[in-house]
């Protein structure tokens, strides 16, 4: 039986770590601008209205906190955090310059952070910025999982090769990567289960 959607409730947006309320445990989603992060969070929650989706890269400019509220978690106990996308974004330079400090500060200093889901575009593979992020997370010993998005954009005849290439580009085994599609629903149940497991 498929796991139910995550019962996520938007709490607040914050420009810096110190503005976020305390939580017992959190998972975070990070990825290049336009990798499909907001769409994936919406799919996990079973709605199109939770996280703001846009065709313009970089619409997520703050730390967005969503509480997981279900029968196993109390109100304000555990949360999912949506981080600003890195890379190209049509946002003011001042805002873009603040992102590294905001993102790194959260990833390094948030005591309740238990897992980071790094989204990589499955249709194009890891970019240099993705590799840089993964290397940084490894160096800083931040626990993370790579999630490949947009599986539906890869032709079925090329998926095996794409899986091998993407894993090699991320310096991981193929089985270490979670492949997803918000269009077909592939991998969404598995990712929901992983999120719940980390927040248990």
N, C-alpha and C positions, 0 to 999 in steps of 0.2 A: 504494500500500500504506500502511495506517495505521501511524503511528509506535507503537512499543511503549510501554507504561506507563512512567512515571518510576520508577526504582528508588530510592525514598526510604527512608531509615533514620533513625528518631528518635534524636537524640543527647542532647539535654538541654533543660531549660527554665531561663530566666534572668530574674531580676527587674531586671537592669540590663545595659547594654551591656558593661561591663567583665568580666562573668562569661562572655561568649561566647568560645569558642576562635576563633583566627584561621582564615580561609578565603581562598582566592584570589579567589573571586567568589561573590556571593549575589544571589538575587532575593527580594523580600519580598511578602507578601500582606497587604493591609490593607482594612478596610471596616467599615461600620456593624454593630453587633451584630445577629445573626440574618439576615445577608445571604446566608448559605450558604457561608462561607469554608472551614470544616472539611470540608464535603461536597465542595467543589470540589477541595481538596487530595487527598482520598481518591480522587476520580474520576481525577485526573491520575496517581495511583499505581496505579490499578486495584484498589483494595481498599476495604473499609469499615472497616478496623480501625486505620488509621494515625493520623489526626487525630481527636480526640474530638468527636463530634457530639452536640448536645443540643437539646431544644426550648426550653431556657431560655437567653435571650440572655446573653452575657457569660461563658460558661464558659471561654473562652480568656483567662487573666488574666496570662500571662507571655509572654516571647519564646521561642517554640518553634522549635528548630533541627533541620532534617532534612538529612542529607547525601544528595547524589545520587551513587549508587555504581553505575556501569556500566562497560562496556568502554572508554569514552572518558574516564572520570574516575577518578582515583586515590582511594583511601580518604581522606576528610577534605579533599578538594581544593575542591569547590564545594558550595553548600547552598541550601536553600529555608527561609525564615523566616516563620512564622505569627505575626502581631502581634495583640495584644488588639483586640477590636472596640470602636469608639468609639460614643458615644451611650448610650441607656438600657441598663442591665444590673443584674440583681439580685445585686449583689455589695456587700460592705461599703464604706461611703463612703471609708474610709482607702485601700483598694486602688484604688478608682476615681479618687481624687485623684492617685495616683501614676502613673496611666496616661499623661497628657500628657507628663510628663518622660521616662518610659520610651520612649514611641513617638517623640517628637521627637528625643530623644538618639540613638536608633538610626538614624533616617532621616537625620539631619544629620551624624553623626560616624562611622558605620560605613564605613570606607574600602573594604571589599570589596563594598559594595552597588552593583549595576550597574543594577537596574531594580526599580520598585515597581509591582505590579499592584493597582490600586484597584478593589475590587468594588462595584458599584452594583446594587441590586435592579431587575431589568428590568421587573418587574411593576408597580412604583410609581414608578420614575424616581428621579432624584437628589433627596435630601433637602437641606435647608439645611446639615446637617453634612457631607454629601458634597461640596457645592459649596465649603464652607469648606476642607475637606481639599485639594481640587484647586487652589484658589486659593493655598493655602499651599505646596503642592509646586511650583507654577509660580514663585511669588515666590522660593522658596529654590533654584530650578533643580535640583530632584531629578527625574531621568528617570522617567517613569511611563507606564503604559498603563491605560485604563479597560476593565474586564471587566464586562459586564452579565450577571447571573445570572438563573436562573429563567425562561428563555425559554419553557419549556413552560407557564408560568402566564399567558402572554399569548395571547389568542385569535388564531388565524391571520389572521382578518379585520382585526385591529387592529394587527398587527405592524409594518406599514409606518409607520403613524402613530406608534406607540410608538418606533420606531427614530429617526424624525425628532425627536420631542419630547425623547427622552433625550439625543440628541446635542446639541441646542440647549441643554438644561439644563446640560450639561457644558461648553458652549462649544467643541465639537469637531465635526469632520466625521463623517458616519455611518460612513465607512470606517475611522475611527480607533478604533472601539470593537469589541471582541471579544465577541460574544454567545454565551452558553453555557447548557447545561442538564445538570445531573447526572442527571436522570431519563431524558432521551432520548439523551444523549451528544452533543448538538449543540455544536460548537465546541471540544470537549475535545481532539481531535487537533491543531487549530490552536494551542491554548494550550500543549500539550505541546511542539510544535515551537518556539514562541516562547521558552519557558523554556529549552529545550536551546540555542537560538541565543544567548541572553544569557549562558549559563554556559559556552559553548564556549571 
